[in-house]
């Protein structure tokens, strides 16, 4: 039984973390020393796509934004399921084709419903 508190196998990991921390510290200090120091009023203003701030940043988003975001996520999930299906298409045969057709049909019905309700209109 050894009395070593730190196993020797972890020494390279400790050295790596020390080098990473030193690199981060040195990078921040060098950036502070090298960058130009000429603050003026426009630099101190909050930046928002070049437009001056005209209202409170904590105003609520409209509900339509969240609906469109959920629809976007839904169709991204569809794409994520279609890639593995395409890879194993030869192995799953006609059963896999029918299942993917039903999956796409459900998504198309949801898309048509959302379109009919006006959820995709951005006013």
Number of C-alpha atoms within 10 A of each C-alpha: 3 5 6 7 6 8 9 9 8 10 11 10 11 11 11 12 12 12 12 12 12 12 12 12 11 12 12 11 11 11 10 11 10 8 8 8 8 6 8 8 6 9 9 8 10 11 11 8 7 7 8 11 12 6 7 7 7 6 7 7 8 8 9 15 13 12 14 16 10 12 16 12 12 15 14 12 11 15 12 11 13 14 11 10 16 14 10 11 14 11 11 12 10 11 11 16 15 11 11 17 12 12 14 14 12 11 15 13 11 14 17 11 12 16 12 10 10 11 17 15 11 8 4
